[in-house]
Amino acid sequence: MANEQLAVGKDDLVNLWRLVEGRDGGPAWIKMMEKALPTMTYQAWRRDPQTGPPQYQSSTIFENANPEEVRDFFGDDQFRMSNKWDDMLIYHKTLEECQTTGTMKVHWVRKFPFFCSDREYIIARRIWKLGGAYYCVTKGVPCSSIPRRNKPRRVDVYYSSWCIRPVESRRGNGGLTACEVLLFHHEDMGIPYEIAKIGIRQGMWGCVKRIEPGLRAYQKARAAGEPLSQSALMAHINTKVGDNFVRGLESNDDQSDIVEAEEKPAKNRVARFLVFGGAVALACTLDQGLLTKALIFGVARKFVGQRNTL
């Protein structure tokens, strides 16, 4: 990497490992949903740290898949756009890459709903291999070479990292023929957190269920001998980590609980969503800072509170 501060380092791996093992010391996870397709199961949780945006954890298990092809699938930006399984990604460009560590610096633009401007991301990513699992760290990084613009709006706080590992099939055949993806994600999109939580909860499953047919199309393309894209080839460059690394971390006793209870549905959810949606539309057309947004959403919350007393 041209700029060492942009590299994804060992501390990022340690942080992801602790998230996977539930030893990061954060607040409890609240279960949001559990869904299933014939060859995929999905569970999602959320937690609210004292500062920063809401954090999400999910577990997706794909039947008849191995970690290597799932790793390549998520790292293949070209296939994301050509297959359109991730229809929010409308632009990608590799800015830097390291042939030794596999670290990449990438420029993304993602399409947001009509009432918000598109969002721009400058991300760095790197993959470690520990045993049969892959630890894939992706995070937002600074970039002085690409100037900021009013549109698309740049997202500075971004974290989206996976642990991809083989697991036993839910068919109970005793073989590790399925693949689990543990995802940890948070980002500050410039939308008030409470509004973002409602929107994410409403749209999460609609986005997730598009992944499964995308993966199957990717498997067919690989079986047909289609060449790998450059970003997928970069996903093959992994830093291998030995058992001593894990043993050095196991003395950390910090734990994060998972609360299995489903969140209670809010009263008058439809009315609240319409009011908040209108507020989002208004806030996203303004660029007046947090004070303006606080005023808009304060009025919306007050209105919703009045509706709940009727």
C-alpha positions, 0 to 999 in steps of 0.5 A: 500500500502506498500509504501505510496508515490505510493498511488493515492490520493485526488489531483489526483481525483481533477485533473481528476475532473477539466479535466472532467469539463474543469477547469484545465486551460490548452490549448485549445483542438483541435478536431481530429476525430468523428466516429460511429458504430451502438452501439458506438460513438467516438470523440477525441481531442488533445492539446500540452502543453508547456512541456511534451508529447501531451495530448489526450481527448476522449468521447466514448458512448456505447449503452445498457451499464451501468457504473458498467460493463464498469468500470469492463471491463476496469479494468479487465486485464485478460480479456484484454489479453484473449479476445485480444481486447487490443492486445498490452498488452502482460504481466500483474502482480499485485504487490500490492493491498489495500483492503480498498481503492481499490488502485492497483500497476500493472506491464504491458508490451505492444507490440509496432510496429516491429521497436520499442522495447516493453514498460514496465509500472509500474502503480497505479490505484484507483477509486472514486464514485461521484454520479452515475459517477466513476472517475478512475485514472491511472498513472505511479509510481516509482518502485525500486523492479523491476530493469530497463532493456534495453528491454522492455523500461520503460515508466515513464511519463504515465497518463490514467484516465477515468470518466465513467457515465450514459448518455441518449441513442442517440436513444432519448428514454429518458432513461439513457441506454447508458454509456459515457467514458471520457478518458484523456491520455498522455505518453512519449513513448520515441518517438519524439512527432511529430512522435508519433502524426502522428502514434497515429492519423493514428492508433487511430480509428483502436484500438478504434473500437476493444473496442466495440466487446470486451465490448459486449463479456464481457457483455455476459460472465457476463450474463453467470455467469462467475466469475470475475477476481481479478482485476475486483473485485478490481474495485468494491472497490471505495472511495465514494465522497460527494457533499461537495467535488464538491462544494469546487471545483466549485469556480475554474474558470480555463477553457480549451476550445475545438476547434471544427475545424478539424486539417488541413491535411498536404501536401504530408501526405503519403510521409511525413509518409514514411520518418518519419516512416523510421526515427522512425525505425532508431531512435528506433534501437539506444539508444544514447540519444536525440541528436542522435534522434534529428539529425535523425529527423532533417534530415527527416524534412529537406528532407520532406521540400525539397519534399514540394517545388517540 
